[in-house]
Every structure is written in structure tokens, then in C-alpha cells.
Amino acid sequence: MIPNRPRYATRLNAFGRKGDTVAEMIAAAAQVGGLDAADLNFPDHFEHHPPAELTRILTDHGMALNGLAMRYYTDPGFRLGAFSHPDPATRRAAIDLTKRGLDALADMGGRLMTLWLGQDGFDYSFQADYERMWDDSIAAIAEIADHNPSIDIAIEYKPNEPRAHVVMPDMATTLLALAEVGRPNTGVTLDFCHMLFAGEMPARAAMLAARKSRILGVHLNDGYGKRDDGLIAGSVHPVQTVELFVALDRAGYDGVIYFDTFPDHGGTDPVGEARANIAATDRLRAIARILAADPALAEAQARQDAAAATRIVMAALYGA
């Protein structure tokens, strides 16, 4: 095993069939081999299991808790937003729900809460007061971060979906928000498809996150940049995936790699898909370590010599 290699975690719902319980999804994920962690959604995955029982189920299947991810979209009351909703009572409900999630996470011994705020945004010109929406979001994140300073709060940004425009659509905006939040237990979750969707180069976005904030999570997947496809890691953008791994190594990221892929959308066998994710990621990370130490590549980058750099990368990926 590679020393200090991040553990591999999974999107648990990828293993669910209609009617499956959380316990059945965990059992299915445990069949993969190589997945040793999972994220749970709050409150969805806690409807029938208290935190202590979920901890036991994970342990019984040889898996650890990576963290929790808040889910607001299942509540129709949050359609106009959770933290940026125009109704103060609804914003308070979203904040209080998140605090309950943080308490459940603490009960399970976890230290990472991921916030995806896809419902916080707008669809029309003149629909919203942008400044108020921004201020309400900043205040909510700060209050949540203060609820339990020992837990890290990661913002997972995305340009749109379900809203046409969201409050935090890209890396630069997210870093601006976190600077205003000003809490040491906050940071960014990088989602490969979301970065492509935002028109970003994933490695560059990772560099910015490490420079101005903290990389708290990495959601690995792939896609065509038009939507959140959730395809097998490296299946569409292997070069950009390798470059992301080089950037993560340079940033000192030694955390979990979480496969945020969607085999359930196309009926793909989730166990086979997860094994493909692990195999591809192992290979691409090994190539990234070779390239990171290649003096010829460093020299080509210093000259901004795209042709020379591409030859070196292609040889590492596909052979001389």
C-alpha cells in the first residue's frame, strides 16, 4: 500500500436500489473491496437509524465515516433557498437543521460536514436582492461554523442546478465568501465535474483553494462539462485528472478521495463501477507522482512549452 495514501470513500446512494435501507447500501458498498469509508446524507440517511446505530453498521462492514453532507432539497420548503431564503423563519429552520446534523456528526466521531447549496440562488433578473442573499449566506455559514469549531465545514460549489444561478458558483466566489466568513474551521470541497461545469481547470482551482483556504475534500468523477455527469474517474479527462493529483500532492492534501459518481443513473453495476474508479485512480495517481518528480516536465512548464509538456504527459499516460 502507498504510504499515507488517502482512503477511498463513496457516494452511498450509488449503491441503492428502490426501497433499499441505508444498511443495505452500506453492505453493498462493502462488497467492492478498497472502499473503506462513506459519506452519509443528513437528514435523509438518519430517518430510520440513530447515529450510534449507523456507526455500528459501518463498523460491522469494515467501513469508516468520512463525514456528513447536508441535504436541503428533499424539503419543498427550501426551494427558494436554505441560507438565502427570503423568509427569516425558513433560514432559521435551515440553520437549525444543519446544527442537528453537526450534533449527529459529533456523536459519530466525525469531523467533516459538507455543504452543497444548490438551492441557494435565483433564476430571473430582478428576482432577488443579491446583496441581501450574499449577506444572509455568509451569516448562516459563520453561525454554523461557530456551532462546533472542532468540526470542519466544507463548501462544495457548483455553477447551477437546480437553480439557474447559485450564490457560490465557482472557486473565486467561494474563496471570497470564506474570507468574509473568517472562520478557521471552514474550507472547500473540490468536485471534479463541478469544476469542469464552472469552466475551471481543476488543478488551478485546487491551487487557489490551497493558497487562500483549505482543501477539505475531493469529489472525484468525470463528465463532458455541460452538466454534472458523474462518470467514472478519468474516463473523459485523464490528463486533467492527473494534473489535479499533481496539484493535490503539491498542496499536501492527504485526505479522502470520494467517488461522487452516478452508476444508478444509467443502470451500471455499482460494484463494478466502484472497482473501475479505484483502479483508474490508483493508476492516475501513480502517474501523477512520476510527473511531479520529472525535471524535464518542470523545465517545459518553466518555459510554458505546451508541446514538450504534452509529449511528456502523453508518454507517461500511454507509453513512449
KAGI-V943014 format. One record per backbone hydrogen bond with DSSP energy under -0.5 kcal/mol. NH is the residue of the N-H (numbers start at 1). CO is the residue of the C=O. E is the energy in kcal/mol with one decimal. If there is no record, write none. Layout:
NH_CO_E, NH_CO_E
//
This chain:
5_2_-1.9, 9_7_-0.5, 9_257_-2.7, 10_37_-0.7, 11_259_-1.7, 12_10_-0.8, 12_39_-0.6, 14_11_-1.4, 15_12_-2.0, 16_13_-1.5, 20_17_-2.8, 25_21_-1.9, 26_22_-2.4, 27_23_-2.2, 28_24_-2.0, 29_25_-2.3, 30_26_-1.9, 31_27_-0.5, 31_28_-1.1, 32_29_-1.5, 36_8_-1.7, 36_34_-0.7, 37_8_-1.0, 38_64_-1.8, 39_10_-1.4, 40_67_-1.9, 42_69_-2.5, 45_41_-2.0, 46_43_-1.9, 47_44_-1.2, 53_50_-0.5, 54_50_-2.1, 55_51_-2.4, 56_52_-1.9, 57_53_-2.5, 58_54_-2.4, 59_55_-2.5, 60_56_-2.8, 61_57_-1.0, 61_58_-0.7, 62_59_-1.9, 63_58_-2.9, 64_36_-2.1, 66_38_-3.0, 66_64_-0.6, 67_38_-0.8, 68_112_-2.2, 69_40_-2.3, 70_114_-2.2, 71_42_-2.6, 75_72_-1.8, 76_74_-0.7, 78_75_-2.3, 79_76_-1.5, 81_78_-1.9, 88_86_-0.6, 90_87_-0.5, 91_87_-2.0, 92_88_-2.5, 93_89_-2.0, 94_90_-2.1, 95_91_-2.3, 96_92_-2.8, 97_93_-2.2, 98_94_-2.0, 99_95_-2.2, 100_96_-1.9, 101_97_-1.8, 102_98_-2.3, 103_99_-2.2, 104_100_-2.2, 105_101_-2.4, 106_102_-2.4, 107_103_-2.2, 108_104_-1.3, 109_106_-1.4, 110_105_-2.6, 113_152_-2.9, 114_68_-2.7, 115_154_-3.3, 116_70_-0.5, 116_114_-0.6, 117_115_-0.6, 120_117_-1.4, 121_119_-1.1, 122_165_-2.4, 127_124_-1.6, 130_128_-0.9, 133_129_-2.6, 134_130_-2.4, 135_131_-2.8, 136_132_-2.8, 137_133_-1.8, 138_134_-2.5, 139_135_-2.4, 140_136_-2.1, 141_137_-2.3, 142_138_-2.3, 143_139_-2.2, 144_140_-2.3, 145_141_-2.7, 146_142_-1.8, 147_143_-0.8, 147_144_-0.7, 148_144_-0.7, 151_148_-2.4, 152_111_-2.6, 153_185_-3.1, 154_113_-3.1, 154_152_-0.6, 155_187_-2.4, 156_115_-2.7, 156_154_-0.6, 157_155_-0.8, 157_189_-0.5, 158_168_-1.3, 161_163_-3.1, 163_118_-1.2, 165_122_-2.0, 166_159_-1.2, 167_120_-2.6, 169_167_-0.5, 174_170_-2.1, 175_171_-2.7, 176_172_-2.1, 177_173_-2.4, 178_174_-2.6, 179_175_-2.0, 180_176_-1.7, 181_177_-2.5, 182_178_-2.6, 186_183_-1.0, 187_153_-1.8, 188_214_-3.0, 189_155_-2.3, 190_188_-0.5, 190_217_-2.7, 191_189_-0.6, 192_190_-0.5, 192_219_-2.6, 195_191_-2.4, 196_192_-2.1, 197_193_-2.8, 198_194_-1.7, 199_196_-1.9, 200_195_-2.8, 202_200_-0.7, 204_201_-0.6, 205_201_-2.3, 206_202_-2.4, 207_203_-2.1, 208_204_-2.2, 209_205_-2.4, 210_206_-2.5, 211_207_-1.9, 212_208_-2.4, 213_209_-2.2, 216_188_-2.8, 216_214_-0.8, 217_188_-1.1, 218_256_-0.8, 219_190_-4.1, 220_218_-0.7, 220_258_-3.0, 222_231_-0.7, 229_227_-1.6, 231_222_-3.2, 234_221_-0.5, 235_232_-2.1, 241_237_-1.9, 242_238_-2.4, 243_239_-2.4, 244_240_-2.0, 245_241_-2.0, 246_242_-2.1, 247_243_-2.3, 248_244_-2.6, 249_245_-2.3, 250_246_-2.3, 251_247_-1.8, 252_248_-0.5, 252_249_-0.9, 253_248_-2.5, 257_7_-2.6, 258_218_-2.8, 258_256_-0.6, 259_9_-2.5, 259_257_-0.5, 260_220_-1.5, 260_258_-1.0, 261_259_-1.0, 262_230_-2.8, 265_262_-1.1, 266_262_-0.6, 266_263_-0.7, 267_263_-0.8, 268_263_-2.1, 273_269_-2.4, 274_270_-2.4, 275_271_-2.2, 276_272_-2.0, 277_273_-2.2, 278_274_-2.3, 279_275_-2.5, 280_276_-2.6, 281_277_-2.4, 282_278_-2.8, 283_279_-2.0, 284_280_-2.7, 285_281_-2.5, 286_282_-1.8, 287_283_-2.0, 288_284_-2.1, 289_285_-1.9, 290_286_-1.6, 291_287_-2.6, 292_288_-2.5, 293_289_-0.9, 293_290_-0.6, 294_291_-1.5, 295_293_-0.7, 298_294_-2.0, 299_295_-2.4, 300_296_-2.2, 301_297_-2.6, 302_298_-2.1, 303_299_-1.5, 304_301_-0.8, 305_300_-3.1, 306_304_-1.2, 309_305_-2.3, 310_306_-2.5, 311_307_-2.1, 312_308_-1.9, 313_309_-2.5, 314_310_-2.8, 315_311_-2.1, 316_312_-1.9, 317_313_-2.2, 318_314_-3.2, 319_315_-1.8
//
